[in-house]
Amino acid sequence: MIKTSELVEQIKADAPRVHLTCKALGIDTERIVVEGDIGLRDSAVLAYAARRIEIAEALQSDPDAEKQGLLGIERDGRTLRWRPGTKLTYAVWRPSFGSDEEYTAVVDGMAAATADWQAICGVEFEHVVAKDTDENLAFGDVSFPVLRQEGGGSVVAMAFFPDSPIEERIVWAFDGYFDPDGAFEPVGVMRHELGHALGFRHEHIRPEAPDVFNPESLEHTVEITRYDPKSVMHYVAAGIGDPQLRFTEFDRAGARIVYGGPHTEFSYAD
């Protein structure tokens, strides 16, 4: 079994890196990208590697262990989610985009993806259009901004989790998001990234996922539904997963367990 120190070196040597910049928000930093769209500071790689090894050891000792599609995040023995009644506001910050076409594509993608999540569970998003062109945009003006970042290589987009620090609550769209020949459907990418923002982890980090996926950390996760290879939160590889990143019945069930039914299912008294 590989040692933690060796895995740290492997991740630092092999994992893609992205440079993130946004002058208005004071961002000029680099992230090591694991799991395809999770950005880590250098200082966080050691803890991440240690958790991956725990999972690898569990697989080695019991590779056929039955596990139970959405994975949530556990904090203090409870499932992490946004507080009831929270409206997640966002801005698609136009100054970060090089063209109107790309800006419009992300505005439309976010509108479709947020509507899709609102249709399956009790969450609410709002696009604060006035902040899209605010050159003095600051953290806290909206729940999170959506920014265009040039480059990215194999990284298409990145997001955050509900317990991320406010300065990390950003959805990033890289060059690959706009590639017409890309492996993923753009609205599906935004559905996936918003899944992270709502507190859901990658489906393929479960031990019962195919070996084509490296075991990722299951620490601080809670099983909400059984393994679902077609989940919106699952990678696509070798015929596994859905390039459209659509919701499955397990996704819908898991989202409802965490956030309840969509608001349209209820009649509210004044």
N, C-alpha and C positions, 0 to 999 in steps of 0.2 A: 504494500500500500504506500502510495506517495506521501511524503511528509508535508506538513503544513508549509514549512519554509520553501520546499521545492515547488509546491503549487502556487505560492505567492509569486515566485520567480517566473513560473510558467505563464500565469495570468498577465503579469507585467510585460512579459516578452511577446506574448501572442495575442492578447485581447486588443481590439481596435481602440483607438483613442480619438476623441473629438475635442476640438478647441471651440469654446463657447465665448462669444463676445456680445455685449450690449452696453454701449457707453452710457446710455440714459440710466440704466439700472446698476451701473458700476460692475459689470461682469466682464472679466477677462481671465479665463481659467481653462483648465484641461480636465477631462474626465476619462477614466478607463471604463469601457463599456462591456458589461457582462450580460448574459441572457439576451443579447441582441438589442436591448433598449433600456438597460438600467445603468445609469452613470454613477461611478464611484470615484471619490477622492482617493489619492494614493494611500492616505492614512486609513482608509476603510477596507483595503484589500485583505489585510491579515485576518480580520474577523470573518470576512466573507469566505476566505479560503478554508478556515477552520470549520465553518458550518458545512461547506461542501464535502469535506472529508468525513464528517459525521454521517452524512447521507450515504456516501460511497461505502463506508464500513457497514452500515445497516443493510445495504443491498447485497454486499458480499456474504454476510452472515445469514440472510434470509431473502434470496432474490425473488422467491415466489410469494412473498408476504402479500396478503390481500389488503388493499387499501380502498378507501372510498374516494355538472362539472366545475364548480368554481372553488378556488382556494382563497380564503380570506386571511387577514393578518390578525394575529393574536397579541393583545397587550394586557398584561395583568390578569390572564385567564379569561379575558372577554374578547369578543370580535371587535376589531377596530372599524369604525364607520364615522361619517360626518354626523354631527348632532341633528336630531329631528328638527325640521323647520329651516335648516340651512339652505339658502339659495346660493349656488355656486356661480358667481359672476366671472366673466372673462372678457378680454379684449384681444382682437387679432391685430397686433401692433403694426400698422402700415409702414412706418419708417424702417422696419427690419426687412422689408420685402424689396426685391429689385424690380418688380414689375407689377402692374395692376392685375395681370392674368394670374400670377401666382397668389397674390393676395386674395383675389376673388375665389380661387380654387380652395383655399384654406377656409375662408368664410363659409363657403357652401358646404365643405366637408364637415366643419364643426357644427353647422346648423343641422345637418342630417344626422350626425352621430349623437348629438345631445338629444335630439328628438327621439331617436331610437332608444336611448337609455330611459328617457322619461316615459316611453310607451310600455316598458316592461317592469318598472319598479318605481317606488316613491321618492324619486330624486327630482330636483329642479335646477335647471341651468338658465342663465340669462346672458345674452351677448350685449355688453355695454358699448354700443357703437360709438358713442361720443369719445371713448378712450382710445379708439383705434388710431386716431390721428393726433393724440396728445403727445407732443414732443417731450413733455415733462412727466411722462408716466413714471409712477413710483410704486414700489411694493406696498400692497395694502389698498391701492385704488380699486382693484378687483381681486377676486379670489386667486386668479392666476392669469397671466398673459400667455398668448400663443405667439411665438417668435420664429422667424425664418433665420436659419443659420446656414451659411454656405459650407460646402464640404460634407463631411459625415462618412464618406466611403460606403461601407456596407450598412451603416446605421441609417435607418429611414426616419425615425422619430424617437423622441424620449419624453417621458412625463415624470410623475412624482407620486408619492403616496400621501394619504391624509395627514400623517404625522411628520411629514417633511417640514423642515424649517421654512419660514415664509419666503426666504430668498432662493429656495430650491423649488418652489411651486411654480413651475414653468412647463408648458408643452412646447417642445422644439420640433420644427419640421426641417429636415435636411434635404439635400439635393435629390436623394432617392425617392422622396415623397412625390416628386413631380415627374419622375421617369415614366413615360407612357408604356415602356416595356418592363416595368418593375414587376416583381413577383406578387405584390399585394395590391388590392383595390384600395384607393386612398381613403374613402369613407370608412372602410373596414379598419384601416390603420388608426384612424381617430377613435373609432369605437373601442379598439384595443387599448389605446393610450388612456382614454377616459376610464376604462376599467381599472387601470392602475390608480388613477386619481380618486376613484371611489373606494379603493382598498382591496382590490383583487390581484393576486399573484399569478404568475404564469402556470398554466395547467400542466405543462410538460415537465415541471420539476418534481412531479410525483414519482415515487419509485416504480410504479407500474407502467410509466410511459416507456416507449421503445428505446432501446439502447442507442439509437442514432442521436439522441439528445444526451448531453453530458448531465450527470446528476447535479442539480443546483440545491441551494440551501432550502430546507423545509422548516428551519427554525422560525418560531414565531408565526406559524401558519395554522389555520384551523380548517378542516375539511367541511365544506358546506354541502356539496353533493358529490356523487361518485365520479371517478375519472372519466373525462369526456374528450376524446382525441379531436373532435370537431369544434371544440369550444372557441369562442371569440378570443380567449386568452391563451390559445395553444399556438406553438410554432407550426410552420409548414415545412415539411421535408419528406422526400421520397414517398409521395402519395399520402402522407399523414397530415391531417389538418385541412383547413378550408382557406384557400387564398383570398376569398371574399371576406373572411373574418366576420361571419354572420353569427347571430345568436342561435344557440340550440335550445332545446327544451330544458336541458339541465342548467344552462346559463340563466334562463328566465326564472326557473325555480330557485336557483341560488341567490339571484339578485333580490327576489321577493323575500327570501328568508332574512336577508340582511336589512333591506330597506322598505319592506312592505310592498303592497300593491301600488300601481300608478295612481296618481291623484284623480285621474278621470274615472276611476272605478267607484268613487265616493261622491255622495251628496253632502255638502257642508252646510251646517246651520250658521247663521250670522250671530 
